Amino acid sequence: DAMVIQNPRYQVTQFGKPVTLSCSQTLNHNVMYWYQQKSSQAPKLLFHYYDKDFNNEADTPDNFQSRRPNTSFCFLDIRSPGLGDAAMYLCATSRDSSYQPQHFGDGTRLSIL
Amino acid sequence: GIQVEQSPPDLILQEGANSTLRCNFSDSVNNLQWFHQNPWGQLINLFYIPSGTKQNGRLSATTVATERYSLLYISSSQTTDSGVYFCAVRATGGGNKLTFGTGTQLKVEL
């Protein structure tokens, strides 16, 4: 059974039109992460939540925001998608922030028209 | 920040062959994971191995943390093993960030 669930698997949006990607987990983990993976590159961390505490990576563009309304759900909002934001977006969870493996969802592949 | 290098970058195998993938990292780590990303983009967790040796079927992994490297062994390779293999590390004192290596693209042919 899937433990980190991302919806949808594929998302198409228009240039400049806001889009939201969702992630849910059944593991009751404290930490939820969002990674961006562009074509032929390694995943790169955008930000993470430790419980309700939001931690942004220094080089994450302001165009990217996140919400975590409860333990189970986390959302990635892209306010004005540009062509360069086309990528695979991966959600991950871990029990806490130290000495614990991260568990990844299947990802959402975002295309920008 | 920590640097993570993987070798080889590309590998082509005949089905049934064995291979060793290497991951070198530039600083001490408290988390190391090996992943297989399949052609559909799914990132499959293979091993959580900050130190020591683990085996799971045809796959095994060894991390020598004091020498800052990890190895992934694939035996009797199958076409379904094709994809990209990533190692990812969390640097000691480096917060929650999992830094991914450069990846090894593996293709297994009949």
Backbone of each chain as ProteinMPNN parsed JSONL, in Angstrom:
{"seq_chain_A": "DAMVIQNPRYQVTQFGKPVTLSCSQTLNHNVMYWYQQKSSQAPKLLFHYYDKDFNNEADTPDNFQSRRPNTSFCFLDIRSPGLGDAAMYLCATSRDSSYQPQHFGDGTRLSIL", "coords_chain_A": {"N_chain_A": [[0.834, -1.202, 0.0], [0.488, 2.196, -0.833], [2.342, 4.677, 0.849], [3.194, 7.244, 0.865], [1.56, 9.525, -0.879], [1.042, 11.037, -3.922], [-0.718, 13.449, -5.72], [-1.852, 15.148, -8.654], [-0.52, 12.433, -10.759], [0.393, 13.391, -13.148], [0.506, 16.721, -14.261], [-0.702, 19.441, -16.006], [-0.237, 22.804, -16.723], [-0.841, 26.275, -17.495], [1.42, 28.793, -18.627], [2.202, 31.036, -16.117], [-0.166, 30.54, -14.728], [-1.487, 29.822, -11.597], [-0.678, 26.851, -9.731], [-1.331, 23.908, -7.826], [0.171, 21.289, -6.1], [-0.309, 18.153, -4.506], [0.325, 16.225, -1.523], [0.078, 13.387, 0.486], [0.292, 11.437, 3.498], [0.47, 8.278, 5.142], [1.981, 7.528, 7.212], [2.328, 8.905, 9.51], [4.472, 10.597, 9.961], [6.802, 13.058, 11.204], [8.133, 14.872, 9.569], [7.915, 16.479, 6.434], [8.843, 16.751, 3.055], [9.628, 18.636, 0.087], [10.856, 18.075, -3.111], [12.473, 19.131, -6.106], [12.923, 17.901, -9.342], [14.608, 18.271, -12.211], [14.85, 17.511, -15.715], [17.122, 14.9, -16.363], [18.624, 15.483, -14.13], [19.603, 15.44, -10.637], [17.381, 15.034, -7.805], [16.416, 17.967, -5.974], [16.286, 19.651, -2.931], [13.564, 21.692, -2.03], [12.078, 22.769, 0.168], [11.085, 22.052, 3.587], [8.834, 20.757, 6.098], [8.962, 20.554, 9.546], [6.953, 19.125, 11.647], [4.883, 21.758, 12.291], [6.635, 23.669, 11.624], [8.159, 25.58, 9.193], [10.735, 25.238, 6.812], [12.778, 26.76, 4.681], [14.803, 26.305, 1.776], [17.755, 28.101, 0.961], [18.094, 28.837, -1.702], [15.66, 28.51, -2.928], [13.203, 29.622, -5.137], [11.037, 32.511, -4.685], [8.619, 32.152, -5.838], [7.712, 29.673, -5.214], [5.737, 28.095, -2.82], [4.569, 26.641, 0.269], [2.23, 24.63, 2.088], [1.077, 23.188, 5.121], [-1.496, 21.844, 6.372], [-2.21, 19.902, 8.225], [-0.933, 16.932, 9.938], [-0.955, 14.934, 8.014], [-1.105, 15.967, 5.405], [0.469, 17.848, 2.788], [1.118, 20.67, 0.774], [2.253, 21.929, -2.351], [2.604, 25.003, -3.73], [2.752, 26.776, -6.702], [3.115, 29.915, -7.674], [3.225, 31.523, -10.019], [3.809, 29.909, -12.572], [6.696, 29.36, -14.548], [8.301, 28.51, -17.689], [10.628, 27.255, -16.994], [10.0, 25.904, -14.708], [8.983, 23.47, -15.232], [9.064, 20.146, -14.371], [9.793, 17.161, -12.427], [8.125, 16.742, -9.405], [8.786, 15.799, -6.203], [7.583, 14.371, -3.255], [8.469, 13.727, 0.094], [8.793, 11.914, 3.206], [9.845, 11.738, 6.657], [10.498, 10.163, 9.827], [11.596, 11.714, 11.882], [13.985, 14.342, 12.031], [16.522, 13.359, 12.2], [18.854, 10.783, 11.588], [17.071, 9.1, 10.283], [15.484, 7.352, 7.606], [14.343, 8.753, 4.465], [11.166, 8.635, 2.912], [9.78, 8.318, -0.233], [7.224, 9.645, -2.382], [5.485, 8.825, -5.489], [5.771, 10.942, -7.167], [4.926, 13.986, -8.992], [4.605, 14.877, -12.275], [5.155, 17.854, -13.779], [4.024, 19.867, -16.366], [4.41, 22.753, -18.414], [2.53, 24.866, -20.369]], "CA_chain_A": [[0.0, 0.0, 0.0], [1.257, 3.421, -0.926], [2.392, 5.342, 2.141], [3.305, 8.651, 0.525], [0.703, 9.565, -2.057], [1.059, 12.338, -4.591], [-1.74, 13.646, -6.745], [-1.983, 14.034, -9.585], [0.763, 11.941, -11.268], [0.771, 14.317, -14.229], [-0.221, 17.972, -14.173], [-0.379, 20.408, -17.05], [-0.767, 24.125, -16.449], [-0.423, 27.306, -18.449], [2.404, 29.766, -18.182], [1.662, 32.075, -15.255], [-1.393, 30.147, -14.025], [-1.125, 29.123, -10.353], [-0.936, 25.416, -9.675], [-1.075, 23.289, -6.52], [0.417, 19.857, -6.062], [-0.625, 17.672, -3.157], [1.021, 15.053, -0.98], [-0.469, 12.905, 1.751], [1.072, 10.315, 4.034], [-0.204, 7.443, 6.14], [3.042, 7.057, 8.111], [2.334, 9.748, 10.707], [5.825, 11.128, 10.128], [6.878, 14.461, 11.6], [8.761, 15.749, 8.585], [7.53, 16.325, 5.032], [9.795, 17.442, 2.187], [9.367, 18.773, -1.345], [12.042, 18.126, -3.968], [12.273, 19.384, -7.526], [13.889, 17.188, -10.171], [14.542, 18.607, -13.624], [15.251, 16.423, -16.606], [18.521, 14.436, -16.33], [19.304, 16.0, -12.95], [19.256, 14.821, -9.362], [16.41, 15.807, -7.025], [16.959, 19.063, -5.188], [15.33, 20.028, -1.889], [13.007, 23.045, -2.066], [11.765, 23.13, 1.555], [10.48, 20.976, 4.354], [8.131, 21.053, 7.349], [9.118, 19.706, 10.735], [5.645, 19.425, 12.235], [4.335, 22.968, 11.664], [7.739, 24.599, 11.354], [8.536, 25.61, 7.786], [12.157, 25.481, 6.594], [12.985, 27.018, 3.257], [16.189, 26.32, 1.326], [18.154, 29.477, 0.641], [18.014, 29.134, -3.131], [14.328, 28.224, -3.464], [12.583, 30.881, -5.593], [9.856, 32.975, -3.956], [7.464, 31.661, -6.587], [7.315, 28.399, -4.631], [5.244, 28.184, -1.454], [4.072, 25.366, 0.758], [1.286, 24.639, 3.211], [0.866, 21.892, 5.764], [-2.639, 22.083, 7.252], [-2.218, 18.89, 9.288], [0.192, 16.001, 9.853], [-1.036, 14.014, 6.872], [-1.112, 16.602, 4.093], [1.356, 18.967, 2.502], [0.855, 21.166, -0.563], [3.235, 22.783, -3.021], [1.954, 26.005, -4.566], [3.604, 27.56, -7.6], [2.223, 31.077, -7.852], [3.222, 31.963, -11.416], [4.765, 28.975, -13.175], [7.398, 29.669, -15.776], [8.7, 27.324, -18.449], [11.715, 26.613, -16.268], [9.484, 25.149, -13.558], [8.596, 22.13, -15.674], [9.94, 19.218, -13.651], [9.146, 16.195, -11.545], [8.108, 17.207, -8.026], [8.768, 14.635, -5.326], [7.31, 14.58, -1.838], [9.066, 12.7, 0.943], [8.558, 12.055, 4.645], [10.698, 10.98, 7.569], [9.927, 10.134, 11.173], [12.059, 12.985, 12.394], [14.998, 14.91, 11.146], [17.868, 12.833, 12.394], [19.115, 9.341, 11.551], [15.916, 8.351, 9.793], [15.405, 7.392, 6.147], [13.238, 9.472, 3.848], [10.313, 7.798, 2.081], [9.33, 9.163, -1.323], [6.065, 9.351, -3.193], [5.762, 8.524, -6.901], [6.052, 12.179, -7.874], [4.015, 14.62, -9.941], [5.354, 15.479, -13.386], [4.493, 19.105, -14.132], [4.327, 20.453, -17.675], [3.961, 24.133, -18.546], [2.245, 25.191, -21.777]], "C_chain_A": [[0.865, 1.247, 0.0], [1.199, 4.157, 0.402], [2.573, 6.84, 1.985], [2.641, 8.787, -0.839], [0.711, 10.966, -2.646], [-0.005, 12.361, -5.688], [-1.62, 15.036, -7.354], [-0.61, 13.498, -9.992], [1.298, 12.858, -12.357], [-0.124, 15.556, -14.121], [0.255, 18.882, -15.296], [-1.006, 21.742, -16.653], [-0.246, 25.105, -17.494], [0.604, 28.221, -17.807], [1.71, 30.845, -17.346], [0.421, 31.708, -14.474], [-1.041, 29.355, -12.767], [-1.514, 27.656, -10.372], [-0.571, 24.903, -8.285], [-0.901, 21.8, -6.688], [0.2, 19.374, -4.635], [0.139, 16.405, -2.811], [0.326, 14.663, 0.312], [0.329, 11.685, 2.196], [0.259, 9.583, 5.098], [0.768, 6.961, 7.217], [3.076, 7.809, 9.435], [3.732, 10.291, 11.023], [5.796, 12.62, 10.429], [7.273, 15.386, 10.436], [8.231, 15.421, 7.189], [8.384, 17.255, 4.178], [9.213, 17.581, 0.777], [10.69, 18.93, -2.075], [11.6, 18.454, -5.395], [13.348, 18.612, -8.298], [13.669, 17.556, -11.635], [15.153, 17.483, -14.435], [16.75, 16.169, -16.537], [19.318, 15.028, -15.165], [18.88, 15.229, -11.709], [18.177, 15.648, -8.671], [17.108, 16.84, -6.152], [15.896, 19.521, -4.197], [14.892, 21.481, -2.061], [12.769, 23.577, -0.654], [11.233, 21.904, 2.27], [9.759, 21.543, 5.564], [8.56, 20.045, 8.395], [7.92, 20.036, 11.608], [5.099, 20.68, 11.547], [5.413, 23.986, 11.312], [8.209, 24.467, 9.916], [10.007, 25.987, 7.654], [12.421, 25.57, 5.098], [14.472, 26.903, 2.927], [16.513, 27.709, 0.783], [17.938, 29.821, -0.829], [16.667, 28.757, -3.742], [13.666, 29.539, -3.889], [11.323, 31.205, -4.796], [8.552, 32.507, -4.599], [6.901, 30.361, -6.0], [6.927, 28.598, -3.178], [4.752, 26.796, -1.029], [3.127, 25.577, 1.921], [1.209, 23.235, 3.793], [-0.261, 22.074, 6.771], [-2.751, 21.092, 8.404], [-1.06, 17.917, 9.058], [0.216, 15.244, 8.541], [-0.83, 14.67, 5.51], [-0.09, 17.72, 3.997], [1.141, 19.352, 1.04], [2.031, 22.005, -1.053], [2.465, 23.713, -3.948], [3.007, 26.713, -5.407], [2.749, 28.719, -8.081], [2.124, 31.512, -9.311], [4.24, 31.105, -12.171], [5.384, 29.505, -14.455], [7.832, 28.376, -16.453], [9.802, 26.548, -17.731], [11.273, 25.824, -15.052], [8.955, 23.781, -13.95], [9.586, 21.126, -15.106], [9.094, 18.126, -13.021], [9.241, 16.755, -10.124], [7.853, 16.004, -7.116], [8.518, 15.056, -3.889], [7.939, 13.428, -1.057], [8.709, 12.955, 2.39], [9.649, 11.329, 5.411], [10.139, 11.121, 8.976], [10.327, 11.38, 11.952], [13.272, 13.372, 11.599], [16.376, 14.289, 11.304], [17.878, 11.312, 12.318], [17.919, 8.514, 11.106], [15.858, 8.444, 8.277], [14.229, 8.239, 5.684], [12.498, 8.521, 2.905], [9.652, 8.684, 1.031], [8.021, 8.674, -1.928], [6.471, 9.116, -4.646], [6.013, 9.772, -7.743], [4.893, 12.683, -8.715], [4.866, 15.266, -11.021], [4.569, 16.678, -13.887], [4.981, 19.597, -15.482], [3.713, 21.839, -17.746], [3.739, 24.423, -20.033], [2.462, 26.665, -22.056]], "O_chain_A": [[1.847, 1.341, 0.737], [0.136, 4.256, 1.015], [2.167, 7.619, 2.847], [3.111, 8.227, -1.829], [0.425, 11.949, -1.962], [-0.155, 11.418, -6.465], [-1.319, 15.999, -6.649], [0.396, 14.081, -9.588], [2.505, 13.071, -12.47], [-1.334, 15.455, -13.918], [1.454, 19.065, -15.505], [-2.18, 21.793, -16.286], [0.662, 24.799, -18.266], [0.636, 28.389, -16.587], [0.76, 31.483, -17.799], [-0.018, 32.488, -13.628], [-0.37, 28.326, -12.854], [-2.531, 27.268, -10.947], [0.365, 25.39, -7.651], [-1.71, 21.129, -7.329], [0.486, 20.09, -3.676], [0.538, 15.63, -3.68], [0.021, 15.521, 1.14], [0.954, 10.998, 1.388], [-0.522, 10.179, 5.841], [0.431, 6.101, 8.03], [3.767, 7.403, 10.37], [4.118, 10.425, 12.184], [4.909, 13.348, 9.983], [6.808, 16.522, 10.34], [8.112, 14.257, 6.809], [8.615, 18.408, 4.541], [8.415, 16.755, 0.335], [11.523, 19.771, -1.735], [10.502, 18.098, -5.823], [14.529, 18.662, -7.954], [12.652, 17.189, -12.226], [15.869, 16.627, -13.916], [17.553, 17.097, -16.637], [20.548, 15.068, -15.21], [17.917, 14.463, -11.735], [18.069, 16.848, -8.925], [18.218, 16.63, -5.663], [14.747, 19.752, -4.571], [15.718, 22.38, -2.217], [13.195, 24.681, -0.314], [10.968, 20.867, 1.662], [10.033, 22.661, 6.001], [8.528, 18.837, 8.164], [7.871, 21.095, 12.235], [4.873, 20.664, 10.337], [5.117, 25.047, 10.762], [8.606, 23.389, 9.474], [10.476, 26.928, 8.294], [12.301, 24.591, 4.361], [15.314, 27.352, 3.705], [15.656, 28.393, 0.222], [17.635, 30.966, -1.163], [16.55, 28.692, -4.966], [13.577, 30.471, -3.089], [10.635, 30.314, -4.299], [7.506, 32.478, -3.95], [5.755, 29.999, -6.263], [7.675, 29.187, -2.397], [4.551, 25.908, -1.856], [3.212, 26.571, 2.643], [1.266, 22.236, 3.075], [0.0, 22.425, 7.922], [-3.325, 21.411, 9.445], [-0.3, 18.062, 8.1], [1.287, 14.945, 8.013], [-0.424, 14.003, 4.56], [0.183, 18.433, 4.962], [1.0, 18.488, 0.174], [2.703, 22.689, -0.281], [1.757, 23.258, -4.847], [4.019, 27.187, -4.891], [1.776, 28.524, -8.81], [1.035, 31.837, -9.783], [5.381, 31.517, -12.383], [4.693, 30.03, -15.329], [7.746, 27.293, -15.873], [9.89, 25.327, -17.853], [12.086, 25.143, -14.427], [8.525, 23.013, -13.09], [10.793, 21.234, -15.325], [7.865, 18.153, -13.069], [10.309, 17.19, -9.693], [6.852, 15.3, -7.244], [9.155, 15.976, -3.374], [7.932, 12.285, -1.513], [8.363, 14.075, 2.765], [10.297, 10.423, 4.886], [9.408, 12.064, 9.282], [9.496, 12.017, 12.599], [13.55, 12.76, 10.568], [17.307, 14.673, 10.596], [17.029, 10.64, 12.903], [17.772, 7.359, 11.508], [16.149, 9.498, 7.712], [13.25, 8.42, 6.407], [13.108, 7.717, 2.2], [9.032, 9.691, 1.371], [7.743, 7.477, -1.982], [7.65, 9.197, -4.991], [6.421, 9.671, -8.9], [4.003, 11.925, -9.101], [5.734, 16.091, -10.736], [3.444, 16.533, -14.367], [6.182, 19.728, -15.719], [2.632, 22.078, -17.208], [4.643, 24.249, -20.851], [2.269, 27.114, -23.186]]}, "seq_chain_B": "GIQVEQSPPDLILQEGANSTLRCNFSDSVNNLQWFHQNPWGQLINLFYIPSGTKQNGRLSATTVATERYSLLYISSSQTTDSGVYFCAVRATGGGNKLTFGTGTQLKVEL", "coords_chain_B": {"N_chain_B": [[28.846, 23.264, 0.745], [28.174, 19.716, 1.193], [29.687, 17.443, -1.089], [28.722, 15.06, -3.504], [29.661, 12.387, -5.332], [29.151, 10.136, -7.986], [30.018, 7.022, -9.526], [30.232, 4.548, -12.163], [29.194, 7.177, -14.481], [27.546, 6.268, -16.525], [26.375, 3.052, -17.532], [26.358, 0.032, -19.249], [25.02, -3.15, -19.36], [25.027, -6.67, -19.999], [22.293, -8.855, -19.647], [22.283, -10.731, -16.669], [24.849, -10.149, -15.877], [27.172, -8.892, -13.381], [27.576, -5.953, -11.291], [29.197, -3.037, -9.891], [28.456, -0.117, -8.21], [29.569, 3.106, -7.31], [29.739, 5.507, -4.656], [30.988, 8.495, -3.622], [31.608, 10.759, -0.973], [32.063, 14.026, 0.435], [32.208, 14.765, 3.083], [31.531, 14.041, 6.574], [28.737, 11.908, 7.301], [25.356, 11.322, 8.466], [23.338, 9.934, 7.429], [22.624, 7.83, 4.787], [21.321, 6.917, 1.751], [20.375, 4.622, -0.808], [18.876, 4.806, -3.972], [16.675, 3.686, -6.572], [15.705, 4.983, -9.561], [13.108, 4.478, -11.627], [12.182, 4.068, -15.15], [9.742, 5.421, -15.26], [9.951, 7.424, -13.496], [9.636, 6.973, -10.808], [10.919, 6.917, -7.542], [12.618, 4.578, -5.944], [13.232, 3.281, -2.813], [16.138, 1.706, -1.955], [18.169, 1.008, -0.053], [18.784, 1.974, 3.301], [21.589, 3.058, 4.644], [23.747, 4.148, 6.55], [26.102, 3.162, 7.567], [28.11, 0.136, 7.468], [27.018, -3.099, 6.155], [24.462, -4.298, 4.013], [22.029, -6.582, 2.701], [19.724, -7.359, 0.107], [18.082, -9.564, -1.511], [19.154, -9.736, -4.803], [20.628, -7.49, -4.572], [23.101, -5.656, -2.81], [24.689, -3.575, -0.329], [27.355, -1.539, 0.812], [28.674, 0.628, 3.199], [31.388, 2.59, 4.025], [31.91, 4.619, 6.315], [33.967, 6.044, 7.54], [35.832, 6.296, 5.547], [34.428, 7.594, 3.687], [32.759, 6.612, 1.544], [30.431, 4.671, -0.393], [29.185, 1.575, -1.636], [27.248, -0.027, -4.113], [26.108, -3.137, -4.956], [25.097, -5.038, -7.697], [23.863, -8.065, -8.573], [23.6, -10.672, -11.03], [22.134, -9.215, -13.094], [19.036, -7.836, -14.336], [16.709, -6.906, -16.924], [14.82, -5.253, -15.82], [16.237, -3.905, -13.935], [17.178, -1.635, -15.059], [17.611, 1.922, -15.271], [18.068, 4.892, -13.265], [20.451, 5.117, -10.745], [20.694, 6.499, -7.608], [22.697, 7.767, -4.98], [22.175, 9.256, -1.816], [22.843, 11.646, 0.668], [22.915, 12.807, 4.07], [24.546, 15.374, 5.522], [26.51, 15.357, 8.48], [25.48, 17.467, 10.994], [24.387, 19.051, 9.115], [21.74, 19.791, 8.96], [18.431, 19.015, 7.738], [18.652, 18.402, 5.109], [18.773, 16.305, 2.332], [21.24, 15.414, 0.252], [21.635, 14.685, -3.061], [23.519, 12.424, -5.103], [25.293, 12.448, -8.262], [24.304, 10.455, -9.832], [23.973, 7.213, -11.479], [23.447, 6.028, -14.613], [21.94, 3.179, -15.626], [21.739, 0.618, -17.999], [20.338, -2.388, -18.85], [20.747, -4.978, -21.035], [19.292, -7.502, -23.191]], "CA_chain_B": [[28.066, 22.104, 1.148], [28.743, 18.405, 0.908], [29.718, 17.024, -2.484], [28.458, 13.628, -3.663], [30.018, 11.978, -6.683], [28.882, 8.73, -8.26], [30.679, 6.47, -10.711], [30.399, 5.359, -13.363], [27.987, 7.933, -14.82], [26.725, 5.43, -17.399], [26.785, 1.651, -17.517], [25.531, -0.886, -20.042], [25.3, -4.53, -18.983], [24.243, -7.766, -20.536], [21.5, -9.515, -18.609], [23.024, -11.765, -15.954], [26.146, -9.649, -15.422], [27.242, -8.227, -12.071], [28.165, -4.617, -11.364], [29.401, -2.289, -8.652], [28.309, 1.326, -8.345], [30.278, 3.741, -6.206], [29.315, 6.837, -4.214], [31.967, 9.163, -2.758], [31.094, 12.0, -0.393], [33.188, 14.869, 0.839], [32.172, 15.117, 4.505], [30.897, 12.988, 7.373], [27.291, 11.839, 7.096], [24.602, 10.494, 9.405], [22.27, 9.273, 6.685], [22.951, 7.543, 3.397], [20.328, 6.066, 1.135], [20.474, 4.301, -2.226], [17.587, 4.79, -4.638], [16.575, 3.356, -7.983], [14.636, 5.717, -10.226], [12.743, 3.701, -12.81], [11.884, 4.916, -16.319], [8.524, 6.206, -15.021], [10.281, 8.498, -12.569], [9.43, 6.611, -9.408], [12.16, 6.794, -6.775], [12.442, 3.42, -5.088], [14.224, 3.209, -1.755], [16.799, 0.398, -1.945], [18.843, 0.785, 1.223], [19.177, 3.02, 4.249], [22.829, 2.411, 5.07], [24.787, 5.113, 6.933], [27.349, 2.433, 7.781], [27.94, -1.305, 7.451], [26.634, -3.836, 4.954], [23.12, -4.863, 3.984], [21.707, -7.308, 1.484], [18.311, -7.562, -0.171], [18.002, -10.311, -2.752], [20.316, -9.611, -5.682], [21.311, -6.236, -4.274], [23.721, -5.449, -1.5], [25.351, -2.281, -0.227], [28.323, -1.374, 1.891], [29.127, 2.0, 3.434], [32.538, 2.772, 4.91], [31.706, 6.035, 6.619], [35.251, 6.679, 7.885], [36.543, 6.583, 4.302], [33.518, 8.442, 2.915], [32.245, 6.046, 0.311], [29.474, 3.577, -0.325], [29.131, 0.759, -2.837], [26.026, -0.79, -4.374], [26.383, -4.296, -5.806], [23.959, -5.652, -8.369], [24.265, -9.352, -9.137], [22.657, -11.305, -11.977], [21.271, -8.098, -13.488], [17.861, -8.082, -15.164], [16.319, -5.7, -17.675], [14.047, -4.385, -14.912], [17.168, -3.117, -13.12], [17.517, -0.424, -15.807], [17.161, 3.165, -14.667], [19.127, 5.691, -12.663], [20.722, 4.823, -9.338], [21.185, 7.652, -6.86], [22.918, 7.756, -3.552], [21.823, 10.539, -1.222], [23.419, 11.706, 2.008], [22.685, 13.979, 4.929], [25.793, 15.698, 6.198], [26.452, 15.532, 9.931], [25.369, 18.891, 11.299], [23.938, 19.76, 7.922], [20.295, 19.95, 8.937], [17.597, 17.937, 7.22], [18.795, 18.319, 3.667], [19.315, 15.107, 1.705], [21.925, 15.82, -0.965], [21.726, 13.562, -3.986], [24.678, 12.329, -5.976], [25.146, 12.734, -9.686], [23.554, 9.358, -10.443], [24.521, 6.276, -12.462], [22.42, 5.565, -15.551], [22.191, 1.776, -15.942], [20.895, -0.044, -18.988], [20.587, -3.822, -18.926], [20.268, -5.463, -22.324], [19.147, -8.954, -23.332]], "C_chain_B": [[28.741, 20.812, 0.745], [28.648, 18.095, -0.583], [29.543, 15.508, -2.555], [28.693, 13.249, -5.122], [29.744, 10.495, -6.853], [29.625, 8.302, -9.521], [30.269, 5.019, -10.895], [29.128, 6.175, -13.636], [27.015, 7.133, -15.68], [27.279, 4.017, -17.418], [25.812, 0.841, -18.352], [25.97, -2.304, -19.714], [24.48, -5.49, -19.821], [23.488, -8.418, -19.377], [22.308, -10.657, -17.99], [24.362, -11.309, -15.413], [26.017, -9.018, -14.036], [27.866, -6.846, -12.233], [28.305, -4.011, -9.976], [29.318, -0.806, -8.955], [28.915, 1.971, -7.103], [29.722, 5.136, -5.938], [30.374, 7.376, -3.263], [31.368, 10.455, -2.228], [32.2, 12.705, 0.365], [33.236, 15.194, 2.33], [31.484, 13.987, 5.275], [29.383, 13.084, 7.253], [26.64, 11.028, 8.207], [23.425, 9.807, 8.737], [22.781, 9.033, 5.279], [21.906, 6.568, 2.874], [20.693, 5.83, -0.325], [19.06, 4.192, -2.79], [17.75, 4.292, -6.069], [15.415, 4.168, -8.548], [14.326, 5.002, -11.536], [12.373, 4.621, -13.976], [10.613, 5.752, -16.174], [8.74, 7.309, -13.982], [10.104, 8.17, -11.105], [10.77, 6.366, -8.734], [11.951, 5.705, -5.731], [13.58, 3.356, -4.082], [14.833, 1.813, -1.718], [17.383, 0.089, -0.57], [18.943, 2.099, 1.996], [20.418, 2.479, 4.935], [23.896, 3.451, 5.409], [26.125, 4.466, 7.269], [27.051, 0.937, 7.672], [27.513, -1.867, 6.113], [25.222, -4.382, 5.105], [22.918, -5.594, 2.666], [20.203, -7.446, 1.37], [18.22, -8.242, -1.526], [19.281, -10.196, -3.563], [21.129, -8.338, -5.421], [21.952, -6.285, -2.902], [24.444, -4.11, -1.519], [26.277, -2.281, 0.968], [28.689, 0.092, 1.986], [30.287, 1.974, 4.419], [32.583, 4.258, 5.23], [33.036, 6.748, 6.901], [36.056, 7.027, 6.643], [35.651, 7.288, 3.29], [33.165, 7.879, 1.55], [31.243, 4.943, 0.621], [29.453, 2.875, -1.673], [27.789, 0.041, -2.919], [26.377, -1.898, -5.356], [25.078, -4.821, -6.394], [24.451, -6.954, -8.979], [23.168, -9.88, -10.054], [21.647, -10.289, -12.493], [20.162, -8.539, -14.443], [17.476, -6.786, -15.858], [15.531, -4.729, -16.801], [14.938, -3.591, -13.96], [17.542, -1.8, -13.814], [16.916, 0.799, -15.135], [18.355, 3.922, -14.116], [19.237, 5.333, -11.185], [21.335, 6.057, -8.685], [21.586, 7.229, -5.459], [22.614, 9.167, -3.043], [22.285, 10.534, 0.226], [22.909, 12.927, 2.75], [23.966, 14.216, 5.715], [25.576, 15.857, 7.7], [26.457, 17.025, 10.253], [24.852, 19.724, 10.146], [22.438, 19.933, 7.838], [19.603, 18.759, 8.308], [17.809, 17.648, 5.743], [19.429, 17.018, 3.245], [19.917, 15.553, 0.377], [22.135, 14.59, -1.841], [23.025, 13.624, -4.773], [24.29, 12.561, -7.421], [24.429, 11.612, -10.437], [24.376, 8.479, -11.367], [23.356, 5.777, -13.31], [22.782, 4.153, -15.98], [21.206, 1.286, -16.995], [21.299, -1.508, -19.055], [19.927, -4.349, -20.187], [20.19, -6.987, -22.337], [20.352, -9.547, -24.04]], "O_chain_B": [[29.753, 20.813, 0.044], [27.669, 18.436, -1.247], [30.136, 14.767, -1.772], [28.008, 13.731, -6.023], [30.064, 9.692, -5.978], [29.833, 9.088, -10.445], [29.988, 4.324, -9.919], [28.082, 5.876, -13.062], [25.8, 7.304, -15.574], [28.489, 3.806, -17.333], [24.597, 0.945, -18.187], [27.157, -2.623, -19.782], [23.388, -5.165, -20.287], [24.003, -8.512, -18.263], [22.935, -11.445, -18.698], [24.959, -11.993, -14.582], [24.928, -8.663, -13.585], [28.596, -6.596, -13.192], [27.632, -4.41, -9.026], [30.01, -0.296, -9.836], [28.791, 1.453, -5.994], [29.297, 5.846, -6.85], [30.63, 6.782, -2.215], [30.688, 11.169, -2.965], [33.138, 12.085, 0.867], [34.185, 15.822, 2.798], [30.918, 13.078, 4.668], [28.817, 14.169, 7.121], [27.272, 10.164, 8.815], [22.609, 9.172, 9.404], [23.316, 9.945, 4.648], [21.645, 5.529, 3.48], [21.242, 6.706, -0.994], [18.174, 3.583, -2.19], [18.801, 4.449, -6.69], [14.283, 4.06, -8.077], [15.164, 4.929, -12.434], [12.265, 5.833, -13.793], [10.437, 6.717, -16.918], [7.808, 8.036, -13.637], [10.392, 9.003, -10.245], [11.643, 5.694, -9.282], [11.208, 5.882, -4.766], [14.752, 3.375, -4.456], [14.123, 0.836, -1.476], [17.119, -0.969, 0.002], [19.155, 3.17, 1.428], [20.324, 1.54, 5.726], [24.848, 3.625, 4.649], [27.161, 5.131, 7.259], [25.899, 0.516, 7.769], [27.627, -1.213, 5.076], [24.834, -4.862, 6.17], [23.543, -5.274, 1.655], [19.495, -7.623, 2.361], [18.272, -7.584, -2.565], [20.365, -10.518, -3.076], [22.2, -8.151, -5.999], [21.418, -6.875, -1.963], [24.771, -3.578, -2.581], [26.024, -2.926, 1.985], [28.981, 0.731, 0.975], [30.182, 1.409, 5.507], [33.205, 5.048, 4.519], [33.209, 7.914, 6.543], [36.873, 7.948, 6.671], [36.071, 7.55, 2.163], [33.258, 8.566, 0.533], [31.209, 4.375, 1.713], [29.673, 3.492, -2.715], [27.265, -0.436, -1.912], [26.879, -1.637, -6.449], [24.091, -5.021, -5.685], [25.357, -6.947, -9.812], [21.985, -9.582, -9.885], [20.44, -10.48, -12.345], [20.32, -9.469, -15.234], [17.87, -5.701, -15.43], [15.572, -3.518, -17.021], [14.456, -2.704, -13.256], [18.168, -0.94, -13.194], [15.856, 0.728, -14.514], [19.503, 3.633, -14.455], [18.236, 5.259, -10.473], [22.348, 6.587, -9.141], [20.9, 6.429, -4.823], [22.781, 10.148, -3.769], [22.136, 9.534, 0.929], [22.527, 13.934, 2.153], [24.41, 13.357, 6.477], [24.574, 16.426, 8.133], [27.351, 17.754, 9.822], [24.877, 20.954, 10.194], [21.907, 20.196, 6.759], [20.114, 17.64, 8.336], [17.196, 16.733, 5.195], [20.499, 16.656, 3.733], [19.204, 16.013, -0.515], [22.729, 13.597, -1.421], [23.557, 14.695, -5.068], [23.135, 12.83, -7.752], [23.992, 11.813, -11.57], [25.352, 8.931, -11.966], [22.406, 5.185, -12.799], [23.81, 3.943, -16.625], [20.0, 1.51, -16.893], [22.464, -1.829, -19.29], [18.723, -4.195, -20.391], [20.908, -7.671, -21.609], [20.41, -10.758, -24.25]]}, "name": "protein", "num_of_chains": 2, "seq": "DAMVIQNPRYQVTQFGKPVTLSCSQTLNHNVMYWYQQKSSQAPKLLFHYYDKDFNNEADTPDNFQSRRPNTSFCFLDIRSPGLGDAAMYLCATSRDSSYQPQHFGDGTRLSILGIQVEQSPPDLILQEGANSTLRCNFSDSVNNLQWFHQNPWGQLINLFYIPSGTKQNGRLSATTVATERYSLLYISSSQTTDSGVYFCAVRATGGGNKLTFGTGTQLKVEL"}
